[in-house]
């Protein structure tokens, strides 16, 4: 645990079922296409399958105590299901994945849809000198499915979205909803317009199982008996920063320092989240029925009181987008509208959603999917029907706000900070939580509610720029591309064609650019031999352009 608005765009889809075989009971056997159920007890199977429409006729025969008819009905139902679906959902007891069956099914999906789905081991990472793997105590890896229209490569202009399931091992519903969402996107891509649009415009990551050891042991904690949702850096305890100031300065060394003593599961997710620059995310739990949004804790705010983040209104909006498409959640009597501020519900120290928002600028919420930690597998179809539209609608909120590229004068991407500021003073405003451009492309995605905003762009070594009066509308992101010229002692360097920078103080320019390796010759010349700095400076410009 943590811890309707009408479905406007989506049609309810039927339960997607897996191909895992089942063995039940004894005495009877039914041979059906693509199945080998040995010593099958029809009545056990039929009673378990009763909630599924495809088995209605067979279930009725079994309940009427006509075992002979049940066998024939079972055969017909199996054949019908195979014809319409191509694979069969096993009954309760086999309805939840294990780590091994999940990995097998994910590999099959990636193999079947190689253009849009790529299975990634996020436990393994590469540094400048080596490759390392953060294995769980049980020796297991964390596997995430990347889904996009061209999943093999990263592309500029596609925000990174993420769903994370079952960080508590005794809460496997999140794993199943993530798996079904993967199936939904891969099976319906190219035929369902909403699915196709979502996949074409975004880079979607789904990590169905964050705690494989806990799943194996059917317990909340991981293999070291640590609660993963209490295992992330806590701002007041792990940093002197008052808000998310780490951003571009959040280096590999910073991450390594924060990862010391962390569980391998949390450390792997931290590395992955930073590397992919996740913009919008949700993690799934059970134990209640609600969307929980930041903050889960704040210095000076006692548990039970709201801890308000700079993007409180935005978080309430995206949380409502999820809850309002889930009728039971939206009708909650405990949580009006099916949403709650985390700290107002109860305080969590070291939770994942606050880490993501405070350290990386990721908009992340925690979704509680069921008041029962592990409901019978027969309820999974209903749970999927309740959450399918919510999972689509939540990710589509990414289209609200501003986005674009931040580059230098030569068109090279910058690792910049993007902040909402006041027009008159240039100081941060209430929703001034920073977001950061990606280091690969310099693209950024600042989710904002409709309105007019003044946006400041900054990067060390470059002249800051503010764009005033940027208009934001619902469901259509506003494009704002920005070029930041190199800074010279508080002034801007403007380079035109192959001519020297205008208003250039060569020594200042060299000093300002000293930290960038491409400018080393110019920096050295500027400091040691000012008369030679211009030639070296121009040579460095030419080298960078090349």
BAZA-799244 format. One line per field, with one value per residue (C-alpha): residue number from 1; x, y, z. Coordinates in steps of 0.05 Angstrom, whole numbers, plus 5000, padded with zeros to 4 digits. Layout:
% residues N
i = [NUM/...]
u = [X/...]
v = [Y/...]
w = [Z/...]
This chain:
% residues 546
i = [1/2/3/4/5/6/7/8/9/10/11/12/13/14/15/16/17/18/19/20/21/22/23/24/25/26/27/28/29/30/31/32/33/34/35/36/37/38/39/40/41/42/43/44/45/46/47/48/49/50/51/52/53/54/55/56/57/58/59/60/61/62/63/64/65/66/67/68/69/70/71/72/73/74/75/76/77/78/79/80/81/82/83/84/85/86/87/88/89/90/91/92/93/94/95/96/97/98/99/100/101/102/103/104/105/106/107/108/109/110/111/112/113/114/115/116/117/118/119/120/121/122/123/124/125/126/127/128/129/130/131/132/133/134/135/136/137/138/139/140/141/142/143/144/145/146/147/148/149/150/151/152/153/154/155/156/157/158/159/160/161/162/163/164/165/166/167/168/169/170/171/172/173/174/175/176/177/178/179/180/181/182/183/184/185/186/187/188/189/190/191/192/193/194/195/196/197/198/199/200/201/202/203/204/205/206/207/208/209/210/211/212/213/214/215/216/217/218/219/220/221/222/223/224/225/226/227/228/229/230/231/232/233/234/235/236/237/238/239/240/241/242/243/244/245/246/247/248/249/250/251/252/253/254/255/256/257/258/259/260/261/262/263/264/265/266/267/268/269/270/271/272/273/274/275/276/277/278/279/280/281/282/283/284/285/286/287/288/289/290/291/292/293/294/295/296/297/298/299/300/301/302/303/304/305/306/307/308/309/310/311/312/313/314/315/316/317/318/319/320/321/322/323/324/325/326/327/328/329/330/331/332/333/334/335/336/337/338/339/340/341/342/343/344/345/346/347/348/349/350/351/352/353/354/355/356/357/358/359/360/361/362/363/364/365/366/367/368/369/370/371/372/373/374/375/376/377/378/379/380/381/382/383/384/385/386/387/388/389/390/391/392/393/394/395/396/397/398/399/400/401/402/403/404/405/406/407/408/409/410/411/412/413/414/415/416/417/418/419/420/421/422/423/424/425/426/427/428/429/430/431/432/433/434/435/436/437/438/439/440/441/442/443/444/445/446/447/448/449/450/451/452/453/454/455/456/457/458/459/460/461/462/463/464/465/466/467/468/469/470/471/472/473/474/475/476/477/478/479/480/481/482/483/484/485/486/487/488/489/490/491/492/493/494/495/496/497/498/499/500/501/502/503/504/505/506/507/508/509/510/511/512/513/514/515/516/517/518/519/520/521/522/523/524/525/526/527/528/529/530/531/532/533/534/535/536/537/538/539/540/541/542/543/544/545/546]
u = [5000/5025/5037/4668/4683/4660/4712/4721/4768/4769/4729/4731/4774/4767/4816/4881/4901/4968/4989/5012/4984/4950/4945/4884/4857/4849/4800/4779/4819/4799/4843/4833/4874/4941/4929/4950/4910/4926/4878/4833/4777/4725/4684/4744/4764/4694/4678/4743/4729/4657/4668/4696/4643/4676/4663/4590/4559/4610/4603/4528/4535/4583/4539/4480/4520/4526/4599/4593/4563/4616/4672/4641/4625/4695/4724/4678/4694/4768/4764/4723/4773/4832/4797/4782/4843/4898/4915/4881/4878/4891/4846/4861/4924/4958/4929/4986/5054/5116/5182/5200/5133/5132/5202/5183/5120/5157/5210/5155/5123/5189/5204/5134/5137/5211/5198/5158/5179/5248/5260/5314/5351/5354/5395/5456/5490/5554/5603/5662/5706/5662/5594/5561/5496/5454/5424/5372/5391/5359/5402/5345/5344/5294/5264/5230/5194/5208/5152/5155/5146/5221/5240/5311/5335/5322/5289/5286/5216/5189/5178/5195/5136/5139/5095/5125/5090/5096/5151/5117/5120/5053/5018/5021/4961/5007/5050/4989/4962/5030/5034/4964/4982/5042/4997/4946/4998/5034/4972/4931/4986/4967/4893/4870/4879/4890/4941/4977/4980/5007/5061/5081/5089/5124/5176/5138/5173/5137/5172/5120/5159/5206/5210/5219/5247/5186/5139/5174/5167/5097/5120/5121/5196/5254/5304/5339/5272/5274/5213/5230/5182/5223/5290/5297/5337/5298/5313/5322/5364/5405/5417/5425/5382/5315/5282/5302/5367/5407/5386/5444/5492/5465/5527/5546/5586/5525/5484/5538/5539/5464/5464/5511/5473/5412/5377/5398/5325/5322/5392/5374/5311/5348/5401/5348/5303/5361/5389/5322/5300/5230/5178/5113/5107/5063/5077/5024/5005/4945/4915/4867/4834/4862/4913/4964/5005/5065/5087/5090/5130/5156/5199/5155/5090/5062/5031/4957/4966/4973/5045/5036/5085/5098/5056/4998/4944/4978/4983/4910/4892/4933/4911/4838/4850/4869/4815/4757/4765/4762/4690/4700/4760/4724/4665/4708/4675/4742/4779/4736/4744/4791/4853/4893/4955/5005/5025/4952/4937/4998/5071/5122/5197/5241/5185/5197/5148/5179/5249/5229/5196/5246/5310/5294/5233/5191/5116/5101/5041/5025/4963/4928/4890/4851/4832/4854/4929/4924/4852/4833/4860/4788/4782/4839/4794/4750/4811/4839/4773/4772/4843/4854/4824/4856/4925/4915/4885/4940/4996/4960/4965/5036/5008/4991/5046/5107/5163/5221/5297/5351/5415/5476/5490/5518/5456/5487/5442/5451/5436/5394/5346/5275/5238/5172/5186/5150/5147/5166/5221/5246/5242/5211/5136/5091/5098/5172/5194/5251/5254/5315/5333/5360/5434/5426/5381/5370/5295/5251/5178/5148/5077/5033/4959/4926/4949/5003/5074/5142/5195/5269/5323/5392/5456/5524/5570/5513/5471/5403/5341/5269/5209/5149/5076/5079/5007/4988/4923/4895/4916/4962/5034/5063/5130/5185/5255/5311/5382/5429/5492/5556/5564/5621/5626/5551/5547/5528/5574/5540/5576/5555/5580/5656/5668/5696/5645/5620/5638/5688/5734/5780/5809/5740/5715/5772/5762/5687/5697/5756/5715/5695/5747/5732/5753/5817/5865/5827/5823/5898/5914/5867/5899/5971/5976/5917/5944/5936/5868/5825/5855/5850/5778/5757/5792/5754/5688/5704/5723/5657/5616/5652]
v = [5000/5071/5066/5187/5230/5191/5155/5210/5176/5103/5040/4985/4927/4855/4820/4800/4731/4695/4630/4596/4524/4499/4433/4422/4366/4295/4243/4277/4299/4347/4353/4419/4454/4482/4455/4393/4393/4326/4295/4356/4365/4402/4428/4459/4493/4516/4544/4583/4608/4627/4704/4699/4706/4656/4600/4615/4555/4508/4536/4527/4454/4442/4477/4436/4374/4348/4330/4297/4359/4400/4364/4377/4449/4460/4435/4482/4541/4529/4524/4588/4625/4601/4623/4693/4705/4657/4641/4621/4652/4600/4596/4626/4596/4604/4673/4713/4713/4688/4722/4668/4667/4743/4745/4691/4729/4795/4763/4735/4803/4836/4781/4788/4864/4881/4948/4978/4938/4928/4890/4924/4898/4961/4925/4928/4994/5017/5068/5098/5040/4980/4946/4929/4894/4909/4840/4828/4783/4725/4740/4769/4826/4883/4882/4941/4943/5004/5018/5070/5074/5063/5028/5011/5084/5145/5202/5276/5304/5242/5250/5191/5162/5105/5056/5016/4956/4914/4947/4909/4835/4818/4868/4834/4869/4925/4875/4847/4915/4934/4869/4880/4951/4925/4876/4931/4976/4922/4884/4945/4988/5007/4989/5030/5105/5125/5070/5086/5160/5147/5101/5145/5208/5182/5135/5091/5049/4996/4961/4909/4880/4921/4871/4800/4771/4797/4767/4700/4701/4734/4789/4865/4873/4853/4797/4837/4852/4925/4964/4991/5049/5073/5063/5125/5187/5235/5308/5332/5272/5261/5331/5402/5426/5458/5435/5401/5438/5377/5375/5383/5382/5313/5276/5203/5217/5248/5187/5140/5176/5173/5100/5079/5033/5032/4968/4944/4952/5025/5039/5009/5050/5113/5103/5085/5145/5194/5164/5165/5233/5208/5263/5230/5167/5126/5068/5016/4986/4953/4961/5018/5050/5120/5161/5191/5251/5290/5307/5245/5285/5355/5385/5418/5388/5333/5270/5279/5350/5367/5376/5421/5416/5473/5435/5417/5439/5400/5338/5342/5348/5288/5247/5262/5242/5173/5167/5194/5138/5085/5085/5050/5095/5159/5141/5133/5156/5158/5201/5252/5242/5183/5226/5248/5287/5236/5268/5285/5211/5190/5208/5167/5180/5155/5142/5137/5190/5246/5225/5227/5296/5330/5304/5295/5339/5278/5283/5218/5192/5129/5090/5042/4992/4950/4950/4877/4865/4804/4792/4726/4720/4715/4790/4810/4819/4868/4905/4912/4938/4989/5013/5008/5076/5107/5084/5113/5179/5190/5184/5229/5287/5294/5336/5393/5445/5468/5430/5443/5442/5482/5489/5532/5579/5521/5479/5432/5407/5437/5407/5466/5483/5507/5548/5586/5658/5722/5772/5834/5809/5746/5708/5639/5635/5586/5530/5543/5471/5461/5412/5394/5382/5314/5308/5272/5320/5381/5369/5387/5377/5424/5401/5461/5474/5523/5595/5645/5634/5666/5613/5621/5578/5574/5533/5544/5581/5609/5672/5658/5675/5687/5679/5718/5705/5633/5610/5539/5504/5436/5374/5411/5425/5492/5488/5535/5524/5566/5582/5604/5641/5631/5681/5731/5763/5774/5792/5747/5722/5726/5691/5706/5660/5653/5722/5732/5740/5811/5853/5800/5806/5748/5736/5735/5689/5641/5641/5630/5572/5542/5484/5457/5411/5434/5504/5484/5514/5580/5582/5570/5621/5672/5665/5659/5696/5743/5765/5694/5680/5703/5652/5596/5617/5613/5547/5519/5544/5510/5446/5446/5458/5400]
w = [5000/4984/5011/4735/4690/4629/4588/4536/4487/4501/4492/4543/4520/4539/4584/4551/4573/4576/4547/4611/4616/4680/4716/4758/4801/4773/4745/4680/4620/4565/4503/4467/4413/4438/4508/4547/4612/4644/4694/4690/4740/4699/4756/4791/4727/4710/4779/4777/4707/4721/4719/4649/4595/4548/4598/4614/4579/4608/4678/4675/4655/4713/4763/4740/4759/4688/4685/4618/4587/4623/4588/4520/4539/4564/4498/4459/4504/4498/4423/4420/4464/4422/4359/4385/4428/4408/4479/4544/4613/4667/4728/4797/4827/4759/4742/4771/4739/4773/4759/4709/4672/4669/4639/4589/4568/4562/4518/4473/4466/4449/4398/4367/4363/4352/4319/4377/4438/4468/4533/4575/4636/4679/4732/4686/4671/4638/4663/4627/4649/4663/4663/4729/4750/4811/4826/4879/4937/4900/4838/4797/4748/4737/4667/4634/4567/4524/4475/4420/4345/4338/4403/4382/4384/4427/4390/4405/4415/4451/4525/4569/4609/4659/4697/4754/4785/4849/4889/4946/4932/4964/4918/4850/4818/4795/4759/4723/4704/4676/4637/4609/4590/4551/4515/4501/4468/4428/4406/4386/4356/4285/4293/4354/4342/4415/4426/4361/4377/4447/4422/4363/4404/4467/4494/4543/4595/4635/4693/4715/4774/4817/4874/4845/4910/4949/4897/4903/4979/4977/5024/5023/5032/4986/4999/5053/5087/5066/5045/4976/4984/5044/5009/4966/4984/5029/5014/5085/5105/5042/5016/5039/4982/4998/4934/4870/4856/4836/4763/4714/4773/4792/4767/4767/4830/4864/4844/4869/4935/4943/4923/4979/5025/4979/4960/4890/4867/4888/4861/4794/4788/4808/4754/4701/4718/4714/4650/4614/4640/4658/4653/4677/4719/4765/4811/4829/4896/4931/5000/4982/4921/4909/4871/4920/4897/4926/4976/5019/5069/5081/5136/5189/5164/5210/5183/5169/5142/5068/5045/4984/4926/4877/4826/4871/4821/4765/4809/4828/4754/4730/4790/4774/4702/4727/4781/4740/4689/4744/4768/4836/4852/4831/4875/4938/5002/5038/4986/4950/4875/4888/4901/4961/4981/5007/5073/5087/5083/5122/5120/5082/5089/5032/4982/4907/4883/4925/4903/4830/4835/4881/4851/4778/4765/4746/4758/4793/4832/4871/4850/4897/4854/4903/4977/4978/4974/4929/4906/4873/4802/4778/4793/4748/4686/4725/4752/4682/4656/4713/4699/4624/4607/4668/4647/4578/4602/4654/4603/4554/4604/4578/4522/4570/4579/4540/4506/4460/4451/4485/4444/4439/4381/4341/4350/4401/4457/4526/4595/4617/4673/4657/4709/4712/4736/4753/4695/4734/4779/4744/4809/4815/4826/4863/4811/4798/4807/4759/4702/4661/4589/4568/4559/4492/4454/4498/4496/4555/4575/4627/4645/4661/4667/4617/4627/4608/4635/4635/4626/4644/4612/4642/4635/4667/4619/4578/4580/4611/4571/4592/4545/4571/4559/4535/4526/4547/4529/4549/4510/4463/4484/4464/4428/4453/4425/4456/4436/4492/4471/4511/4568/4573/4642/4643/4569/4510/4457/4389/4333/4261/4207/4211/4240/4310/4366/4371/4433/4451/4510/4492/4561/4593/4538/4548/4623/4617/4569/4607/4636/4568/4536/4465/4485/4520/4467/4467/4543/4550/4497/4528/4596/4575/4509/4498/4430/4404/4435/4376/4328/4379/4396/4323/4314/4373/4344/4278/4315/4353/4290/4256]
